[in-house]
Amino acid sequence: MNIKINEKAKIALKQLIKNSIDDYVRIKASLACGSSYYDLFMDFKRENDKMVVIDNIKFIFDEYSEKACNDIIILYDKDIYVKGFYIKENKCKI
């Protein structure tokens, strides 16, 4: 699993975890018009979820999301993105 997280996003994710009763960050991928889009939120771990720890942040994925989230970048800018977070595919291999 290759997930890149910029520094602003790391700080925001750790703050999100600190303010939540849940311990995991779920990235949910969905397919629309031939490409994936992503939602990020705090959640609990279900029996069939896969967990990945990156920079001491626990991410969980369902089966489809695990495949779709390989090689993504998580960015954060509260003034630009809805909810502050933006997830995109790493097509440029940064």
C-alpha positions, 0 to 999 in steps of 0.5 A, spaced: 500 500 500 503 506 497 499 512 500 503 519 501 501 524 506 503 531 505 505 535 512 499 539 513 495 533 512 498 529 517 497 534 522 490 535 520 489 527 520 492 527 527 488 532 530 482 529 527 483 523 531 485 526 537 478 529 537 474 523 535 472 517 539 474 512 533 481 510 532 481 509 525 481 513 519 477 510 513 478 512 506 472 509 502 473 509 494 467 509 490 467 508 482 463 514 478 464 515 470 470 510 470 474 513 475 475 513 483 473 518 488 474 518 495 471 520 502 475 520 508 472 520 515 473 517 522 470 510 523 471 503 527 474 497 524 469 492 522 471 484 521 473 484 514 477 491 514 484 491 512 488 496 516 495 500 514 499 504 519 502 510 516 506 515 520 502 512 526 496 513 523 491 507 522 487 507 516 482 502 514 479 500 508 474 495 505 476 490 500 474 495 494 477 501 497 484 497 499 485 496 491 483 503 489 487 506 494 493 503 492 498 509 490 494 515 492 496 522 495 492 525 501 493 533 501 490 538 506 487 545 505 481 547 509 480 554 505 480 550 498 477 543 499 471 540 502 472 538 509 479 540 508 482 533 505 483 532 498 485 525 495 488 523 488 491 518 484 499 519 484 499 518 476 505 522 476 509 518 481 511 523 486 
